[in-house]
Amino acid sequence: MATPGTAPTGGGRRKVWLDWQRGLAVLFMVEWHAYDAWVLPEAARGGLHQFLQVVGGFAAPSFLYMAGMSQVLGDAAMERKGVRAGERRAHAIRRALWLLGVAYLFRVFEYLAGGAWAVPGGHESILKVDILNVIAVSLLLTALVTSGVPPRWHAALAVAGAAAFALLTPVVAAWQHPPSRILDYLYGDWPRAQFHLFNWAAFAFAGSAAGRLALGEDRPLRFLGLAAALFLGGWLADRLPPVYPHQDFWRTSPSWFAMRLGGVMAMSAVLQALPQAADRPLSWLRTMGRHSMLGYFVSIELPYGVLSWPIHKRLGMGQAVAAVVAMIAVTWAFAAAADRWDTWRRSRRAAA
């Protein structure tokens, strides 16, 4: 997820920490999908359940944040090669539209392979707005607003976009409108939408702003300072009287967005502070991060698909945790196989 491929560089040196962070997001995603699909509802309670829920909740914000950041780093790499601003913007738009097409193709595959075609109204699942849809449209918006603009404008526009999506979410969520597959992209409820642009697109715009900061040398202290300010600001704002008539902390609150973004940026800071030598013991994490799109498909199809139906919602807490560990190992095996395939393909191309 994020955007497929390897982490771009921001000044000649590979941002290995971005691969690590994307790998962490894959871990969070696999953990929650496997746990949510397999744990017995009666066992899903207590401190461990809450911990797994919080950790899994960092997956989607991390992917959106890194998608916005990767778009900026990729744009900077193209600029260093002399590509004009208009061409760079067009490239970013095409990439976003390609990802949106992938999102719908994946839903078609699920519709056919999962047997939804045999269920009345099952075709409606193809049009459900999910995380890939929101990442794609968010990248389309960040490309239109920030790609190819002068650096002095980029950060301001990206921060303004993040603030607009975060602050307007309670207003959009309270808007009563007739059912519409287009308006579901703005804000929708299950089963028509799993994610929506308000407030999730704010993470992509925030990642775009952070991408400007990530260019050149790593700045872990600046990331950490911003992370602390965001988390503290969100925590304090949540203790003020409600500003909006319709506000839900976990779904629409700007305070939740600020605190969660602070946590994601803190991970960036910690990973940037690690020496490059850490890549050797963390190579497995980098491998998962480089194949995050594959990780997404595996983490959906195996936990929720027909292959694991005998254990759907049937495992106790201990069994579910063990199954999560096994699922992480399986996901890594798929990523490692894809990595070897890429290496073999590159070697064949070089030989040719």
N, C-alpha and C positions, 0 to 999 in steps of 0.2 A: 504494500500500500504505500503511503506517501506517494512519491512518484517512482515507477519502476527503474531499476538500474543501480549503478554504483553511486556513491556519494561524490558530487562534484567537488572541485577544488576551488578555493577562494583566494588565489594568489600564488599559484604554482605548486602548493603542497596539498596533498590529499587530506581531506577532513575525515580522518579515520574515526574520530569520535562521533561523527554523524551516523556512520554505519553501526557503531556500538549502540547509539541511542535508538536507532531504528530496530536493531535486534532486540533491545529491551522492550520496545513497543510490541514486537511480535510475541515475546514471552508473555506480556500482560494479556494480549489478545487470546493466545492459545489457552492460557490459564483460565480465563473467564469463560470462554466458549465451552471448554471441556467440563469445567466444574458446573456451569449452569445447565448443560445438557444431561449430565449423568448423576448429579447428587439427588438423593431422595428429598422431596420437599420438607418432610418432617425433620430431616437432619440439618437443613440449611438455616442454622441459627447459632448464636453465640459469638464469641470474640474472633475465632478463626474465620467464620463465615464473613463477618464484617471486614476483617483484614483482606480476605480474598476479593471481596466486592470493591473495596477502595483501590487495591492494586490494579484490578482489571479495569477500573474506571479511568485509568491513565492511558489506555491504549488509543482510543479515538482522538483525544486531544493531542497526543504525541504525534500521531500520523498526520493530522491536519497541520500542526505547527511545523513539522519537518518538510511537509509538501511545500508550504510557502517558502521556507528557507531554501530548499533545494532549487526551487524555481529561480531565486535570486542568484544563487551561486552558479547555476547553469547559465543564466543570462550574462553574468560577469565573465565567465569563461568564453562565451561566444564573442563578447565585446573585445576581449584581448586578442581574438583572432581576426578582428577587423570587420565583423558582421554589423551591418547597419541596424539602427534602433527599430525601424519598421519591420525588418526581416526577423529580428529577435522576437518582437511582439507576435508576429504571425506564427513563428515556431511554437511559442508558448501556448497560443490559442489552439493550434492544431493538436498539440499534446494533450491539452485539457479535453478537447472533443473526442480524441482517441480513447482517453480513459473513460469518458462517459459512455462511449460505445461498448467498451469492455464491461462496464457495469451492467448494461442491459443484456449483453450476451451471456453473462454469468447467470442472470436471472432466468433467461430462456433455458440454459442448461439445467438449472435447478428445477424448473417447471417440468422438463422432460424426464430427467433422471430421478426426481423425487416423487413422481407419480401424481403431481398436482393436477395434471391434465385429466385425471379420472375423478376429480373432486369438483362439484358444481361451483362455479366462480373461481376455480383455481388459477385461471389465467390472469386474474387481477394481481397475483403476486409478482408478475413480471414488471408491473408498473410501480411497485413499492419503492419508496425513496430510502436508500440505505447509505452506508458510509461511503462506498465508492462513488455513488452519485453526488454526494455532497462534496467530497474531495475534488471531483472533476469540475463541478460548477464553481466551487470556491477558487480553484486555480484559474478558471476562465475569467472570473471577476478580478483576481489579483493581476492577471496578465493585462487585462484591459486598463486597469487603473495605474499599475506601477511599472510594467515592463517597458524598458527603453527610455524611461524618464530620467532627467538629470538626478544625480545622487542626492542633491540638496532637497529635492522634492520627494524622493522615493520614501524615505522614512516617515515624513510628515503625512503623506497620503496613506501609507500602510497603517500607521497608528490611528489615523482618523477613521479608516475603514473598520479596524478592529473595535474601536470605541462605538461606532455607529451600530454595528451588529450586536454588540453586547448590551448597550444601553436601550436599544429599541426592542429587544426580545420580549420583555413583559407586555409591551404594547401590541406587538404582532400576535403573541400567544392569546391575548384576550379578544382579538378580532374575530367576530362571528361571520363566517362566510360559507357559501354553499360548497358542497364537495367539489373539488377540482384537483386533477392530477398535477396541474401547473402550480397552484397555490400550496399544494402539499410540500413543495420544495421550500417554501418560506417557513411554514410551521404546520406540522401534521401530527396526528395521533396514530398509534398502533391500531389496526394492522397496515394502514395506508402508508405510514412513514415510521421508520426506525430512527432516522436522523433528519435534520432540517437545517437550512442555512442560518436561521436565527436560533441559537447563538453560535453554532458550530463553526460557521465561516469566519468568526472572529479569531479563532485559533490560527487559521491559514494566513490572515492578514497580519497577525502578531508575529508569526513565523517569518513572513516577508520582511517586516521591520527588523527582526532579529537577524535576518540574513545579511542585511547591510552591516550590522555590527560584527558578523562572523567573517566578513571579508578580511583578508590579510592575516595577521598574527592572531592566535587565539587570545581571548580576553576573559578568562574564567571569573576574575573578580568582578568585572562589570556585569556579567551575566548573573552572578550570585547577588550582587547589590540590587539589580532590577527584580530578581526573583523575590528577595526579601521584602522589597517595597510593595510589590504586587500582592504578596500573600498578606502582609500586615494591613495594607489598605483595604483589601477585600474583607478581612476579618473584622476590622473596625467598622466598615460600612455596614456589615451585616448586623451590627449591634445598634444601629440607628433606627428610628421609626421607619416603617415601610414607606417608600416613595410612590410605588405603583399600586393601583387597586388590585391587579392580578399579578401575584409574584409567588413563585415556588422556588425555594433555594436550590433544589437539585436539578430543576429543569429550565428555569428562566432567569434566575438571579444574576445580575452583573457581579455580585460579590463572589458567587461560586466560580464564575469565569476567571476573575482576577486571582483567586486562591489556587485554582487548578493550573492556570498558566504559570503562576509562580512556582508550583511544583515541577512543571515540565522544564522551565528555564533553569531551575536549580539542578536538575539532572544534566542539562547541557554544561553547566558550570563545573560540576564534579567530573564529568567525563573529559572535558577539555583540560582539566588539571592533571589528568593521568599522563604519564610519560608514553612516548611512542612504543617503548619496549613492552608496554602492557598489551600490545596487539597480539603478541604470541599467545599468552594464556587466554586472551579474549577473542581469539580467531574464530571460535565456534559462534560467538555472538555476532561478529562481523559477517560471517557467512549467512546467518539467519536474516540479518539486516539487509544484505544485498539482494536477497530473494524474498522480500517482504510480501510481494504480490502472491507468490506461490504459497507462502505461509498463510495468507488470508484464505485462499481457496481450500487448503488442507484443513485449516482450523474450523471451517464451516462444514465441509462435506463429511469429514470423519466423525466429529462429535454429534452433529445433528442429523447425519445421513442414515441411510438404511443399513450400512455396514455395522453400525454400533447400536441398532435399535434394541437388542436384548438388554442393554444396560441403561437405556434412557430413563432417567429419574428413578433409578433403582439402587444406587450405591450409597452406603453410609458415608459419614464424613471422612473416616480414615481411608476407605476404599477410593473415594472420590479424589482425595489428595494424591494417592498413589497413581491413580489413573491420569491425573494432570501431569505428573512427572513423566509418565510413559508417553503421553501425547506430545510433550515438549521434545522428547528424544526422537519420536517419529517425525515431527516437523523438521528438526535439525537434519535428520537423515535425508529427507526430501531436498532440503536446501543444499546439503553437501553434494548430493548426486547432481543437482542442477549446476553447482559450481564446477564440478568435474566436467560436465558436458560443455559448459562455456569454455573451459580451458582447452579441451580437446578441439572444439570448433575453431577457437582462435589459432591454435597451432596448425590446423589444416589450412586455414586461410593464409597464414604466414608462409607456409610451405608452398602454397599455390602461387 
